[in-house]
Amino acid sequence: KIFVGNLSFKTTEDELKEFFSAAGAITEVEVITRGTRSMGYGFVSFETEVAADKAVELFDKKELGERAINVERARDKEPGEITARSVRGRRVRGRGGRGRGGRGRGRGRRFSTGRRDPAEHTNAETSKTTIFVANLPFKVTDEDLASIFKDYQVSNAHVVKVHSGRSKGFGFVTVANEEEQQKVLNELKNVVVDGRELVIKVALASQ
């Protein structure tokens, strides 16, 4: 299985399947949505690991729907790791750097979470474009979160909430590429929002 990020919001599952079919036989394609709106990323499952690796090699940074997409292998979560589950059941796990402050604004995904700090799992595969942001004040919205990262190339920002709509105090931000992700981690230090110092980490690539 592969993770495909920075998708055009207009890209459909059929278009995604057709685009990646050159890599090998596909068993499942899913564009992650929030309601009816695409979240700008998705997953493609292949019959073989070889085909998945070939898809990464052939299509990472290639253009689809007038956007340079990010393609990387997806991994299942490991027991005890913090996970973020989208509305349709896909997950991204947090891990990595540290943060600094302001307020923010943006778009994003809905998630659920586990308990342990995923930074403990040093052998897990990290995402090259997604950032995990924790210790958020509960009143911070998607738009507020995006605003914190306004000086960077953000394609998606989302505060994770429970079904009642209350924030869980963490969220995810997707940036344009790995270079931009590293720029965020290197530059955003000691970010404080409403008296809370944010934790800004690399997210772990997963289903």
MARMI-490210 format. One record per residue (C-alpha): residue number from 1; residue in one letter; chain; x, y, z. Coordinates in steps of 0.2 Angstrom, whole numbers, plus 2048, in hexadecimal, padded with zeros to 3 digits. Layout:
BEGIN
num,residuo,cadena,px,py,pz
NUM,A,A,X,Y,Z;
...
//
This chain:
BEGIN
num,residuo,cadena,px,py,pz
1,K,A,800,800,800;
2,I,A,806,812,7FC;
3,F,A,801,823,803;
4,V,A,7FD,830,7F6;
5,G,A,7FE,843,7FC;
6,N,A,7FC,854,7F5;
7,L,A,7ED,84E,7EA;
8,S,A,7E2,85A,7E1;
9,F,A,7D1,85B,7EA;
10,K,A,7CA,857,7D9;
11,T,A,7D3,846,7D7;
12,T,A,7C8,837,7D8;
13,E,A,7CB,825,7DD;
14,D,A,7C9,820,7CB;
15,E,A,7D6,82C,7C5;
16,L,A,7E2,827,7D3;
17,K,A,7E0,815,7CE;
18,E,A,7E3,818,7BB;
19,F,A,7F2,823,7C0;
20,F,A,7FA,815,7CA;
21,S,A,7F5,806,7C0;
22,A,A,806,807,7B6;
23,A,A,80F,801,7C6;
24,G,A,805,7F1,7C8;
25,A,A,7F4,7E9,7CC;
26,I,A,7EA,7F4,7D8;
27,T,A,7DE,7EC,7E6;
28,E,A,7D8,7FC,7EE;
29,V,A,7D8,80F,7EC;
30,E,A,7D1,81B,7F8;
31,V,A,7D1,82E,7F8;
32,I,A,7CF,834,80A;
33,T,A,7C0,840,80C;
34,R,A,7B8,84B,81A;
35,G,A,7A6,84A,816;
36,T,A,7A6,84B,803;
37,R,A,7B6,856,802;
38,S,A,7C6,84E,7FD;
39,M,A,7D4,850,80A;
40,G,A,7E1,850,7FD;
41,Y,A,7E9,83F,801;
42,G,A,7E5,82D,7FF;
43,F,A,7EB,81B,7FE;
44,V,A,7EE,80E,7F0;
45,S,A,7F0,7FC,7F4;
46,F,A,7F9,7F0,7E8;
47,E,A,7F9,7DD,7E6;
48,T,A,80C,7DD,7E9;
49,E,A,819,7E6,7F3;
50,V,A,823,7E7,7E3;
51,A,A,815,7F1,7DB;
52,A,A,814,7FD,7EA;
53,D,A,826,800,7EA;
54,K,A,826,803,7D7;
55,A,A,817,810,7D9;
56,V,A,822,81A,7E5;
57,E,A,831,819,7D9;
58,L,A,826,81E,7CA;
59,F,A,81A,82B,7D1;
60,D,A,822,834,7E0;
61,K,A,822,847,7DB;
62,K,A,819,844,7CB;
63,E,A,80B,84F,7C6;
64,L,A,7F9,849,7C7;
65,G,A,7EA,856,7C6;
66,E,A,7F7,864,7C4;
67,R,A,7FF,860,7D5;
68,A,A,810,857,7D9;
69,I,A,80A,849,7E3;
70,N,A,813,841,7F2;
71,V,A,814,82E,7F1;
72,E,A,81B,823,7FF;
73,R,A,819,812,806;
74,A,A,80B,810,814;
75,R,A,80D,806,823;
76,D,A,801,7FE,82F;
77,K,A,802,805,841;
78,E,A,80B,7FC,84E;
79,P,A,803,7F8,85F;
80,G,A,802,807,86B;
81,E,A,807,815,85F;
82,I,A,7FD,825,85E;
83,T,A,7F2,824,84F;
84,A,A,7E8,830,845;
85,R,A,7D9,828,83C;
86,S,A,7D0,831,82F;
87,V,A,7BD,831,82C;
88,R,A,7BF,822,821;
89,G,A,7CB,818,82C;
90,R,A,7DD,81C,825;
91,R,A,7EA,821,832;
92,V,A,7F9,82C,834;
93,R,A,805,82B,843;
94,G,A,80E,839,84C;
95,R,A,821,83A,84F;
96,G,A,830,845,84E;
97,G,A,835,858,851;
98,R,A,82F,866,85D;
99,G,A,825,876,85C;
100,R,A,822,889,85E;
101,G,A,813,894,85E;
102,G,A,805,89F,858;
103,R,A,7F3,89C,852;
104,G,A,7ED,893,842;
105,R,A,7E1,88F,834;
106,G,A,7DE,881,827;
107,R,A,7D5,871,820;
108,G,A,7D7,85F,826;
109,R,A,7D2,84E,82B;
110,R,A,7C9,846,839;
111,F,A,7D3,83A,844;
112,S,A,7D3,82F,854;
113,T,A,7E2,82C,85F;
114,G,A,7EB,81F,869;
115,R,A,7F6,822,879;
116,R,A,808,820,877;
117,D,A,814,82D,870;
118,P,A,819,826,85F;
119,A,A,82A,82E,860;
120,E,A,82E,81F,86A;
121,H,A,82D,814,85B;
122,T,A,83D,819,852;
123,N,A,83C,80B,845;
124,A,A,82B,811,83E;
125,E,A,82B,819,82D;
126,T,A,828,82C,82D;
127,S,A,81E,836,821;
128,K,A,827,842,816;
129,T,A,819,84F,816;
130,T,A,80E,84E,825;
131,I,A,812,856,836;
132,F,A,80A,851,847;
133,V,A,805,860,852;
134,A,A,801,85C,864;
135,N,A,7FD,866,874;
136,L,A,7F1,872,86B;
137,P,A,7E5,87C,875;
138,F,A,7D3,875,873;
139,K,A,7CC,885,86A;
140,V,A,7D9,884,85C;
141,T,A,7D0,880,84B;
142,D,A,7D6,879,83B;
143,E,A,7D8,88B,835;
144,D,A,7E2,890,844;
145,L,A,7ED,881,842;
146,A,A,7F1,885,830;
147,S,A,7F4,897,835;
148,I,A,802,891,841;
149,F,A,80B,88A,831;
150,K,A,806,899,826;
151,D,A,818,89C,821;
152,Y,A,81A,88B,819;
153,Q,A,812,882,80A;
154,V,A,803,879,813;
155,S,A,7F7,86F,809;
156,N,A,7ED,868,818;
157,A,A,7EA,86C,82A;
158,H,A,7DE,863,836;
159,V,A,7DA,863,849;
160,V,A,7D5,852,84E;
161,K,A,7C4,852,857;
162,V,A,7B8,846,860;
163,H,A,7A7,843,859;
164,S,A,7A0,851,863;
165,G,A,7AB,85D,85A;
166,R,A,7B7,860,869;
167,S,A,7C9,861,865;
168,K,A,7D5,853,86B;
169,G,A,7E3,85F,86D;
170,F,A,7ED,859,85E;
171,G,A,7ED,85A,84B;
172,F,A,7F6,857,83B;
173,V,A,7FD,863,82E;
174,T,A,802,85D,81C;
175,V,A,80F,868,813;
176,A,A,815,867,801;
177,N,A,824,85D,802;
178,E,A,832,855,80D;
179,E,A,83D,865,80C;
180,E,A,82E,86F,812;
181,Q,A,82B,863,820;
182,Q,A,83D,864,826;
183,K,A,83C,877,825;
184,V,A,82E,877,831;
185,L,A,836,86B,83D;
186,N,A,846,875,83D;
187,E,A,83E,887,83E;
188,L,A,82F,885,849;
189,K,A,836,884,85A;
190,N,A,82E,888,86B;
191,V,A,81D,88C,863;
192,V,A,811,892,871;
193,V,A,7FE,894,86E;
194,D,A,7F4,89A,87C;
195,G,A,801,895,889;
196,R,A,803,884,882;
197,E,A,814,87F,87A;
198,L,A,810,875,86A;
199,V,A,818,864,866;
200,I,A,81C,863,854;
201,K,A,822,853,84D;
202,V,A,824,849,83D;
203,A,A,814,83E,83A;
204,L,A,817,82B,837;
205,A,A,811,824,826;
206,S,A,803,817,829;
207,Q,A,7F3,811,822;
//
